[in-house]
Amino acid sequence: MIDMNYEPEIQEVISTGNALNVLVVDDSKVIRTAIREILEIGGLLVTEACNGQEAIDSVSNKAPDLVLLDVVMPDIDGITVLKELRKSYSKLQLPIVLVTSRDASREIVQALDYGANDYVTKPIDFDVLWARISNQLMQKQAAEFLRRAQIGLEKEIKNRTAELKITNLRLEKEIEIRMLAEDRLQKQASYDELTGLPNRSLAADRLQQTLVKAKRHDLNPCVAFLDLDNFKYINDTFGHAAGDDLLREAAKRLTECARGSDTVARLGGDEFLLILDDDSDKGSQNESGARHVAERILKSFSIPFVIEGQELNITPSLGFAVYPRDGEDSNKLMRHADAAMYRSKHDGKNTYCFYSPEMTVKAKMRMDVENELRHALERDELSMFYQPIVDSQSGEIIKAEALLRWQSKELGMISPDYFIPIAEDTGLILSIGDWVVNTACEQVSQWRNAGWENFCVTINVSARQFQSDSSLVDTVRKALDQNNLPAEAIQIELTEGVLLEETSDSAERMQMIEDMGIKLLIDDFGTGYASLSYLQRYNFESIKIDRSYISGVLNSEQDAKLVKAVIAMANSLGMSVVSEGVETKEQLDFLHDANCKYIQGYYFSKPVEPAEFMSLLKKFNGSESGIRPLQQVSGVA
């Protein structure tokens, strides 16, 4: 019996408003009638052709959405019809499913070579027939959806470019006006031109006066640093004019939240300084008043900003330092308020923190890590671990992700999540990244020479390594040459951040890597803002779905739908998918059913050293087949 649950699935995915048409070609009227009845029950329109010439004429007159074509027919057989149709239509434009006998393997191979999308065998299993027709129709319609989305995106980019050009012309005019008003601006040197607030110079003077008063009268004023969260995204997305409008509105709201005796200043960019006077008679610490101001600011910023007709949700992060507890001079107070503000950002943003000595400890820790990291290479403290990436069908390890580890002689084991951002900020990632490429190539060369001839390693590359002073491309080319490796021995993993920070230099380097024959992967897909245009601009081989989505597929319907959609999209674009962070058999089963090709996670193995990885290769890729967790492979109960 036919499972008609397929039908709503098709309509949900491909709902175009039009019924889909299938051309059934068979010299047997009985078979055509049987197929027609099944397909029409599923909501499809059916056209019939009793021979090959009639089929060709029918397609020429009006191409259907899919052709179901019998191979064995008088006069013109199905293979000839297939070859004729493929002269005008690609597999994506016109899916063709062949009907052949069960033992006609030669015909099946020949048909697939000539461009058949799929096949079913006689006697026809109508459940299988329905599933394969549904699959081909969904793939076709998904591809059409992506094509239309791309056209719309390109149109939007064109419009945005035009808007940006207008904005640039307006900015050029504003610069001309400002130059003419230079004398007037010099007289207002103590105030920020954009917002009208006191600038850094005047704020420093007012803070000094406040501290003199506080010392004389035993008061406890507060200094607050405030930063607008994700302001750079607004500038990059909507333009600097919108960013300026936002800063003006933010300054207005801050002023309304402060008290009459307080000072609100703009230090530059999206950073503001608040000097909260202590007007209490008791001279108690001013935390309660500062908290009251902070709560008012958070409440005020919870209301969306309307900039150029767009509603923008912008949140602030604040850090407070109280005199004299957190510092007796302006420099120390401002430094400690800044440290507290960064703690607020670390705690999730849209909040406020008061300074505590541990923040200084953390700042010192960061400095110590930076200093030690500068010597990590020469001290041979870095090492590479490798985590297997497993084929979800065969259970074999297909490739491995190379992961950097640092065991500092002074500080111990440092998490890569902690030291890699520091390496990127300081530029140390350039030399460390070169070392990673060379080490990974040496290792994959050893594995290939040991018998794993088609094995490859994926290497993570940061946005910093794609900038103008990076030697990444030369390093990769030399590492491959020195180890006698083909380009397919390594793959480069890029985060969405690389795409978002794309410059002409980084785009050129990505293209050069592609030209070398090295495949590119998008790492942590779904955690940034990469768009479909990037997927088509570069020849990405694979998408890696971030572990944060995989962890939720079993208990979050939204995460499950998102993961399925990403897999379907990637498959329709000819890309494979790697799901990271797989830890349970239930997650594995879900991804297997969703047609995810590759799996990575602790269910198989944590990242391990090269010698242990070789043991995993021998066990996973041995004579026994099938997907097994690490405990079974290792013989652990």
C-alpha positions in Angstrom: 0.0 0.0 0.0 1.3 3.4 -0.9 2.3 5.6 2.1 0.7 8.9 1.1 2.5 10.8 3.8 4.9 11.6 1.1 2.4 14.0 -0.5 2.2 16.7 2.2 5.9 16.5 2.5 6.3 17.4 -1.1 3.8 20.2 -1.0 5.5 21.6 2.1 8.9 21.7 0.5 8.1 22.7 -3.0 4.8 24.6 -2.7 4.9 26.7 -5.8 1.1 27.1 -6.3 1.1 24.8 -9.3 0.6 21.1 -9.5 3.6 19.2 -10.8 3.4 17.2 -14.1 4.9 13.8 -14.7 5.2 12.3 -18.2 4.8 8.5 -18.1 6.3 6.8 -21.1 5.5 3.0 -21.6 4.1 1.0 -24.4 1.8 -0.9 -22.0 -1.4 0.9 -21.4 -2.0 -1.2 -18.3 1.2 -0.1 -16.7 0.6 3.6 -17.7 -2.9 3.5 -16.1 -1.6 1.9 -12.9 1.1 4.5 -12.6 -1.3 7.3 -13.4 -3.7 6.3 -10.6 -0.9 6.2 -8.0 0.6 9.6 -9.0 -2.8 11.3 -9.2 -3.6 10.2 -5.7 -0.5 12.0 -4.6 -1.7 15.3 -6.2 0.4 15.1 -9.4 -0.7 15.7 -13.0 0.1 12.9 -15.4 0.7 12.9 -19.1 1.1 9.7 -21.1 3.1 8.7 -24.1 2.9 5.2 -25.6 6.2 5.2 -27.4 9.6 7.0 -27.6 8.7 9.4 -30.5 5.5 10.5 -28.8 7.5 11.2 -25.6 10.1 13.3 -27.4 7.3 15.3 -29.2 5.5 15.8 -25.9 8.6 17.1 -24.1 9.3 19.4 -27.0 5.8 20.8 -26.9 5.8 21.4 -23.2 8.4 20.0 -20.8 7.0 18.2 -17.8 8.5 18.4 -14.3 9.7 14.7 -14.5 9.8 11.9 -17.1 9.2 8.3 -16.0 10.6 6.4 -19.0 10.4 2.7 -19.8 13.6 1.3 -21.3 12.2 -1.5 -23.4 9.8 -0.1 -26.1 9.4 -0.8 -29.8 10.9 1.4 -32.5 12.7 3.9 -30.2 13.8 2.5 -26.9 14.1 4.4 -23.6 17.9 4.8 -23.8 17.6 6.5 -27.2 14.9 8.8 -25.8 17.1 9.6 -22.8 20.0 10.5 -25.0 17.8 12.7 -27.2 16.3 14.6 -24.2 19.6 15.1 -22.6 20.7 17.2 -25.6 18.3 19.9 -24.5 17.7 19.4 -20.8 20.2 18.9 -17.9 19.5 16.5 -15.1 18.4 19.4 -12.9 16.1 20.9 -15.5 14.3 17.6 -16.4 14.7 14.7 -14.0 14.3 11.3 -15.8 13.6 8.1 -13.9 14.0 4.9 -15.9 11.9 1.8 -15.6 13.9 -1.4 -16.3 13.9 -5.1 -15.5 15.4 -6.1 -12.1 18.3 -8.0 -13.6 19.2 -5.4 -16.3 22.3 -4.1 -14.5 24.0 -3.3 -17.8 21.0 -1.1 -18.9 21.0 0.6 -15.5 24.7 1.5 -15.7 24.3 2.7 -19.3 21.3 4.8 -18.4 23.0 6.5 -15.5 26.0 7.2 -17.7 23.7 8.9 -20.3 22.2 11.1 -17.6 19.3 9.3 -15.9 18.6 10.7 -12.5 17.4 7.4 -11.0 15.7 4.1 -11.9 13.1 1.6 -10.7 12.9 -2.0 -11.6 10.1 -4.3 -12.8 7.9 -5.6 -11.4 7.3 -2.0 -10.1 7.3 -1.5 -6.3 5.0 1.5 -6.2 6.2 2.6 -2.7 9.8 2.8 -4.2 8.5 4.4 -7.3 6.7 7.1 -5.3 9.7 7.7 -3.1 12.1 8.2 -6.0 9.8 10.4 -8.0 9.2 12.5 -4.9 12.9 12.8 -4.2 13.7 14.0 -7.7 10.8 16.5 -7.7 11.9 17.9 -4.4 15.5 18.2 -5.6 14.4 20.0 -8.7 12.1 22.4 -6.9 14.7 23.1 -4.1 17.3 24.0 -6.8 14.7 26.3 -8.4 14.0 27.9 -5.1 17.7 28.5 -4.5 18.1 30.0 -8.0 15.3 32.4 -7.4 16.7 33.3 -4.0 20.1 34.0 -5.6 18.4 36.3 -8.2 16.7 38.2 -5.4 19.8 38.4 -3.4 21.8 39.8 -6.3 19.0 42.4 -6.9 19.2 43.4 -3.2 22.9 43.7 -3.4 22.6 46.0 -6.4 20.0 48.1 -4.5 22.3 48.3 -1.4 25.2 49.2 -3.6 23.2 52.1 -5.0 22.2 53.2 -1.6 25.8 53.1 -0.4 26.8 55.2 -3.4 24.2 57.8 -2.4 25.4 57.7 1.2 29.0 58.1 0.1 28.1 61.2 -2.0 26.3 62.6 1.0 29.3 61.9 3.3 31.6 63.7 0.8 29.3 66.7 0.9 29.3 66.7 4.7 33.2 66.5 4.8 33.3 69.6 2.5 30.9 71.5 4.8 32.9 70.5 7.9 36.2 71.7 6.4 34.6 75.1 5.7 33.4 75.3 9.4 36.9 74.4 10.8 37.1 77.7 12.8 33.8 77.0 14.5 34.7 73.4 15.3 38.0 74.5 16.9 36.0 76.6 19.4 34.0 73.6 20.3 37.1 71.4 20.8 35.8 70.2 24.2 32.7 68.6 22.7 32.0 65.7 20.5 31.0 66.9 17.1 28.6 64.0 16.3 26.7 63.8 19.6 27.3 67.2 21.3 28.5 65.4 24.4 31.7 66.2 26.2 34.7 64.6 24.5 37.6 62.7 26.1 39.5 65.8 26.9 36.6 67.5 28.7 35.6 64.3 30.4 39.1 63.8 31.8 39.0 67.4 33.2 35.6 66.9 34.8 36.6 63.6 36.3 39.7 65.2 37.9 37.4 67.9 39.4 35.0 65.3 40.7 37.9 63.4 42.4 39.2 66.6 44.0 35.7 67.3 45.4 35.3 63.7 46.5 38.6 63.7 48.4 37.7 67.0 50.1 34.2 65.9 51.2 34.7 62.1 51.6 32.4 61.2 48.7 32.3 58.1 46.5 31.6 59.0 42.8 31.5 56.3 40.2 33.1 56.0 36.7 31.3 53.9 34.1 32.5 52.7 30.7 29.7 51.9 28.2 30.0 50.1 24.9 27.3 49.4 22.3 27.1 45.7 21.6 27.6 44.6 18.0 27.8 48.2 16.7 30.3 47.2 14.0 27.6 45.0 12.5 25.3 48.1 12.2 28.0 50.1 10.5 28.9 47.3 8.1 25.3 46.4 7.3 23.5 49.8 7.1 26.4 52.2 6.5 28.2 54.7 8.6 25.4 57.3 8.2 23.0 54.9 10.0 25.7 54.3 12.6 26.1 58.0 13.2 22.3 58.4 13.7 22.4 55.5 16.1 25.2 57.1 18.1 23.3 60.4 18.3 20.1 58.6 19.5 22.2 56.6 22.0 23.8 59.7 23.4 20.3 61.3 23.8 19.0 58.3 25.8 22.1 58.2 28.0 21.7 61.8 28.8 18.1 61.3 29.7 19.0 58.4 32.0 21.7 60.3 33.9 21.1 62.7 36.7 21.6 66.4 36.5 24.9 66.3 38.4 26.3 63.5 36.2 28.5 63.7 33.1 27.9 61.7 30.0 30.8 61.8 27.5 31.7 60.1 24.3 35.2 58.7 24.2 35.2 57.7 20.5 33.6 55.1 18.3 30.7 53.5 20.2 32.4 54.0 23.7 30.9 56.4 26.3 32.0 57.5 29.7 29.7 58.3 32.6 30.8 60.2 35.7 28.2 59.7 38.4 28.5 62.2 41.2 27.9 61.2 44.8 25.4 63.8 46.1 24.7 61.8 49.2 25.1 63.5 52.6 26.4 60.3 54.3 29.3 59.7 52.0 28.4 56.1 51.6 29.7 54.1 48.6 27.7 55.1 45.5 26.8 51.7 44.2 23.1 52.0 44.8 22.8 55.2 42.8 25.0 53.7 40.0 22.8 50.6 39.9 19.7 52.7 39.6 21.3 54.6 36.6 22.4 51.3 35.0 18.9 49.8 35.2 17.4 52.9 33.7 19.9 52.7 30.8 19.2 49.0 30.2 15.5 49.7 30.2 15.8 52.7 27.8 17.9 50.6 25.4 15.4 47.8 25.4 13.2 50.0 23.2 14.3 49.5 19.5 16.1 52.3 17.7 14.4 53.5 14.5 17.2 54.5 12.1 16.4 55.2 8.5 13.1 53.5 8.8 14.7 50.3 10.2 14.1 49.0 13.8 17.5 48.2 15.3 17.9 46.3 18.6 21.1 47.6 20.2 22.1 46.7 23.8 24.8 48.3 26.0 27.5 46.7 28.2 28.5 48.8 31.2 31.4 48.5 33.7 31.6 50.6 37.0 34.5 51.6 39.2 33.9 53.3 42.6 36.2 55.9 44.1 38.3 55.3 46.2 37.7 51.6 46.6 38.6 50.8 43.0 41.2 53.5 42.5 42.3 56.9 43.8 43.3 58.5 40.5 41.4 58.9 37.2 43.7 56.6 35.2 43.2 53.7 37.5 39.4 54.3 37.8 39.0 54.4 34.0 41.2 51.3 33.6 39.2 49.4 36.1 35.8 50.5 34.7 37.0 49.4 31.3 37.9 45.9 32.7 34.5 45.7 34.3 32.8 46.6 31.0 34.6 43.7 29.2 33.5 41.4 32.0 29.9 42.4 31.2 30.5 41.6 27.5 32.0 38.2 28.6 28.9 37.5 30.7 26.6 37.8 27.7 26.3 41.6 27.1 23.3 43.8 27.8 24.3 44.0 31.5 26.5 45.8 33.9 29.3 44.8 36.3 31.2 46.5 39.1 34.9 46.2 39.2 36.5 43.5 41.4 40.2 42.7 41.9 39.7 39.3 40.2 39.3 41.2 36.9 42.8 42.5 37.3 43.9 39.0 37.9 42.2 37.9 34.6 43.9 40.8 32.8 47.2 39.7 34.2 46.5 36.1 33.1 45.8 37.2 29.6 49.1 39.1 29.6 51.0 36.1 30.9 49.4 33.9 28.3 50.3 36.3 25.5 54.0 36.5 26.7 54.3 32.7 27.0 52.6 32.2 23.6 55.3 34.3 22.0 57.8 31.6 22.9 55.6 28.5 22.5 57.0 27.6 19.0 60.7 27.9 19.9 60.1 25.9 23.1 58.3 23.1 21.2 55.2 23.4 23.4 52.6 23.2 20.6 51.3 19.9 19.3 48.6 18.6 16.9 45.7 16.3 17.9 43.4 14.8 15.3 39.7 13.9 15.5 38.2 11.4 13.1 35.5 12.3 10.6 33.5 9.2 9.8 31.4 8.2 6.8 27.8 7.8 8.1 27.2 5.0 5.6 30.3 2.8 5.8 31.5 3.7 9.3 35.0 4.3 8.0 37.2 7.2 9.0 37.4 9.3 5.8 39.5 12.2 7.1 40.5 14.0 10.2 40.4 17.5 11.6 43.7 18.8 12.8 43.4 20.6 16.2 46.0 22.7 17.9 47.0 22.1 21.5 49.4 24.0 23.8 51.1 22.6 26.9 52.9 25.6 28.4 55.9 24.7 30.6 55.0 27.7 32.8 51.2 27.8 32.7 50.2 24.2 32.0 47.6 23.1 29.4 45.9 26.2 27.9 42.5 25.8 26.2 42.6 26.6 22.5 39.3 28.6 23.0 41.4 30.9 25.2 44.8 31.2 23.5 43.7 31.2 19.8 41.8 34.5 20.1 44.9 36.0 21.8 47.0 34.7 19.0 44.7 36.3 16.4 44.6 39.6 18.3 48.4 39.8 18.5 49.2 38.5 15.0 51.0 35.4 16.5 48.4 33.3 14.6 50.4 33.9 11.4 53.6 32.0 12.5 51.6 29.5 14.5 49.3 28.9 11.5 52.2 28.2 9.3 53.5 25.7 11.8 50.1 24.0 11.9 50.0 23.7 8.1 53.5 22.2 8.0 52.9 19.8 10.9 49.5 18.6 9.5 51.0 18.0 6.0 53.9 16.0 7.5 51.4 13.9 9.5 49.0 13.1 6.6 52.1 12.2 4.5 53.1 9.6 7.1 49.6 8.1 7.1 49.4 8.0 3.4 52.8 6.4 3.2 51.7 3.8 5.8 48.9 2.6 3.4 46.1 5.1 3.8 46.6 6.5 0.4 43.4 8.5 0.0 43.4 10.0 3.5 43.2 13.8 4.0 43.3 16.2 6.9 41.2 19.4 7.3 43.1 22.4 8.7 41.4 25.4 10.4 42.4 28.8 9.1 41.3 32.1 10.8 40.3 35.4 9.1 43.7 36.9 10.3 45.6 34.4 8.1 43.8 35.7 5.0 44.9 39.3 5.4 47.6 41.0 3.4 50.6 40.2 5.6 49.9 36.5 5.7 52.1 33.9 4.0 49.3 31.3 4.1 49.2 30.5 0.3 53.0 30.1 0.0 53.1 28.0 3.2 50.4 25.6 1.9 52.1 25.3 -1.5 55.6 24.6 0.1 54.2 22.2 2.6 52.5 20.1 -0.1 55.6 20.1 -2.3 58.0 19.2 0.6 55.8 16.3 1.6 55.1 15.1 -2.0 51.4 15.5 -1.3 48.6 16.1 -3.9 46.2 19.0 -3.3 43.4 16.6 -2.2 45.5 15.5 0.8 44.4 18.6 2.8 41.2 20.7 3.0 40.9 24.2 4.4 38.3 25.0 7.0 37.0 28.5 7.1 34.7 30.0 9.7 31.8 32.2 8.7 33.8 35.0 10.2 36.3 34.7 7.3 33.5 35.3 4.8 32.0 38.2 6.8 35.3 39.9 7.0 36.0 39.3 3.3 38.4 41.8 1.7 39.9 41.9 -1.7 43.1 40.3 -0.2 41.2 37.5 1.5 39.1 36.8 -1.6 42.2 36.6 -3.7 43.8 34.2 -1.3 40.7 32.0 -1.2 40.7 31.9 -5.0 44.4 31.0 -5.1 43.8 28.1 -2.7 41.0 26.9 -4.9 43.1 27.2 -8.0 45.7 24.9 -6.3 43.0 22.2 -6.2 42.5 22.4 -2.4 38.9 22.1 -1.3 37.3 24.6 1.1 34.9 23.9 3.9 32.7 26.2 6.0 33.2 25.5 9.7 30.6 26.2 12.4 28.0 26.9 9.8 24.9 28.7 11.2 26.8 30.7 13.9 27.4 33.7 11.8 25.7 35.6 9.0 27.0 33.9 5.8 24.6 34.0 2.9 23.9 31.8 -0.1 25.9 34.1 -2.3 29.1 32.9 -0.5 28.2 29.3 -1.2 28.0 29.9 -4.9 30.9 32.4 -5.1 33.4 29.8 -3.9 33.5 26.1 -4.6 33.0 24.8 -1.1 33.2 21.0 -0.8 31.5 20.7 2.5 29.6 22.5 5.2 30.2 21.7 8.9 27.2 22.2 11.1 28.1 23.6 14.5 27.8 21.4 17.5 25.4 23.8 19.2 22.7 22.7 16.7 23.5 19.0 16.8 23.1 18.9 20.6 19.5 20.1 20.3 18.2 18.0 17.4 16.6 15.5 19.7 14.8 17.9 22.0 14.4 21.0 19.9 12.0 20.8 16.9 13.5 24.1 15.6 17.1 22.8 15.7 16.0 19.5 14.1 14.3 21.3 11.2 17.2 23.7 10.8 19.7 20.8 10.6 17.6 18.9 8.1 17.2 22.1 6.0 20.9 22.8 5.9 21.7 19.2 4.9 19.0 19.3 2.1 20.3 22.6 0.9 24.0 21.4 0.8 23.1 18.2 -0.9 21.1 20.0 -3.6 24.1 22.3 -4.2 26.4 19.2 -4.5 28.1 19.8 -1.2 28.6 17.2 1.6 27.8 17.9 5.3 29.8 17.2 8.4 27.9 17.3 11.7 30.1 18.2 14.6 29.6 17.3 18.2 27.9 13.9 17.8 27.9 12.2 21.2 25.0 9.7 21.2 23.7 7.0 19.0 20.3 8.8 18.9 22.0 11.9 17.4 23.8 9.6 14.9 20.6 7.9 13.8 18.9 11.3 13.3 21.7 12.5 11.1 21.9 9.2 9.2 18.2 9.5 8.4 18.6 13.1 7.3 21.2 12.0 4.7 24.2 13.6 6.5 27.3 12.2 4.8 30.0 12.7 7.5 29.9 12.6 11.3 32.4 13.9 13.8 32.3 13.8 17.6 33.0 12.0 20.9 30.6 9.2 19.9 33.5 7.9 17.8 36.5 9.6 19.4 37.8 12.7 21.1 40.8 14.4 19.5 43.9 12.2 19.9 47.6 12.2 19.3 48.9 10.8 15.9 49.9 7.4 17.3 46.5 6.8 18.9 44.8 8.1 15.7 46.7 5.5 13.7 45.2 2.8 16.0 41.8 4.2 15.4 42.4 4.1 11.6 43.3 0.4 11.8 40.2 -0.4 13.9 37.6 1.7 12.2 38.8 0.9 8.7 39.5 -2.7 9.2 37.7 -5.7 7.8 34.6 -5.2 9.9 32.1 -2.7 8.5 29.4 -0.7 10.1 29.2 2.3 12.4 30.4 1.6 15.8 31.1 3.9 18.8 34.6 4.2 20.2 33.9 1.8 23.1 33.0 -1.0 20.7 35.9 -0.4 18.4 38.3 -0.3 21.4 36.8 -3.4 22.9 35.6 -1.5 26.0 32.4 -2.7 27.6 
